[in-house]
Amino acid sequence: MNKILIFALVIQLFCCKPSYSIVNLKEEHCDDYRYGMIECKRLLSETDKKSLESKGLFVQDFLFDNVYQGTWYKNWDKMKLNSTPVKNLKAYSPEEKLSEGIKLADLENNTKPCNLLIQSIIPLQVSELNKYGKLINQNGLLYRLESQLMNVEPIVRNPCVKHISIMKMVDIPDLKN
């Protein structure tokens, strides 16, 4: 009887392992992931990256030295990094997702029009973005939204958003034939 119980527990343990795939990630599950800076003990090889990916850490961009940007499953927040090539993980705050020099407090209640360049970790729902303005263009994971400055905060707090740049509105005159 004990052998059957142990066997059942082992089967359950293997069946309950979470599946990590950023490709299959849906917007409603972005809260389960963090986006930020990954500081490593050394440069990562492709084998290291694949191993980390199988554990829920996706190295996406090389920054400099041993520092990368990426996305990781929330269980990495509590994980001991000693047995990995990762030295430190730092999730970006909403302010750190904005272009340099922009302060969220300065944008509050500001109805000035602007163009937002939004970069995301996965495709975003266009209907969700349209709540905050008019989608002008989309290219992969980059979106250009005509909006107001006060709408930056709710967009940047979306856990699927990597970065936002604010551009001034530019009037483009109609071309004459």
Summary of the structure (lengths in Angstrom):
residues: 177
radius of gyration: 20.6
end to end distance: 86.4
largest distance: 86.4
contacts: 440
relative contact order: 0.16
helix: 29%
strand: 33%
